[in-house]
Amino acid sequence: MKNIATVITALRKEKGWSQTDLARESSISREILGKYERGEAAPSIDFAKRIADALGVTLDYLVGEGQSASLDKKNVQRLQAIEQLPEDEKKTVFALLDAFIRDFRAKQQYAV
C-alpha cells in the first residue's frame, strides 16, 4: 500500500506546484496540507477527495487502494466511456488494446 503522504507530495511536485498552490486548488489550508505531506495527520475523506480532484486523480489512486488505485482520473474516465459504447465497438476497442498490450509484452520479453 502506498503512503498517502508520499503520493500527495509526488503528485504535487509532478505538477510543479508548491504546497500553497495545492492548498489553494483544493480549498484547504497550507498548514494542514503540510501535516498531510509529513505524515503527521491523515486527511478526512472530504479533504482527501478535494486533494485528489485538484491533482486530477481518483481517491483510490491517492490512497493506493481499490480497483482503480493504479489509474489516474483520466484513465478511469476513458474506461467508463468505453463501457458506454455499443457492444461491437467496445469489442473493437478492446481488441486493439489487447494487440498493443501483447506487442508491448513481447518487446519486453525480447529486450531481456
ZIBELNOR-V810453 format. One record per residue. N is the residue number from 1. OMEGA is omega in whole degrees, 0 to 359 (NA if undefined). D_FIRST is the distance of its C-alpha to the first C-alpha in whole Angstrom. Layout:
{{N/OMEGA/D_FIRST} {N/OMEGA/D_FIRST}}
//
This chain:
{{1/179/0} {2/176/4} {3/184/7} {4/179/9} {5/180/12} {6/181/11} {7/179/11} {8/181/14} {9/182/16} {10/181/15} {11/178/16} {12/181/19} {13/176/20} {14/180/20} {15/182/23} {16/182/25} {17/169/24} {18/175/25} {19/179/24} {20/178/27} {21/181/27} {22/179/23} {23/179/24} {24/182/28} {25/182/26} {26/178/24} {27/172/26} {28/182/25} {29/179/26} {30/180/25} {31/179/25} {32/178/23} {33/177/21} {34/178/21} {35/178/20} {36/182/16} {37/177/16} {38/181/17} {39/180/15} {40/179/18} {41/176/17} {42/181/15} {43/172/16} {44/179/18} {45/180/17} {46/181/21} {47/178/20} {48/178/16} {49/178/18} {50/180/21} {51/179/18} {52/179/17} {53/180/20} {54/182/22} {55/178/19} {56/178/20} {57/176/16} {58/176/15} {59/176/14} {60/181/11} {61/183/11} {62/182/11} {63/175/8} {64/180/6} {65/175/7} {66/184/10} {67/184/13} {68/184/13} {69/180/10} {70/183/11} {71/173/14} {72/186/16} {73/181/19} {74/179/22} {75/176/20} {76/178/20} {77/177/23} {78/179/25} {79/178/23} {80/179/25} {81/178/28} {82/180/28} {83/180/28} {84/182/31} {85/172/33} {86/187/36} {87/182/35} {88/178/37} {89/177/35} {90/178/32} {91/179/33} {92/180/34} {93/181/31} {94/176/29} {95/177/31} {96/178/31} {97/179/27} {98/180/28} {99/178/30} {100/180/28} {101/178/25} {102/179/28} {103/179/30} {104/180/26} {105/178/25} {106/178/29} {107/178/29} {108/181/26} {109/181/28} {110/180/31} {111/183/29} {112/NA/28}}
//
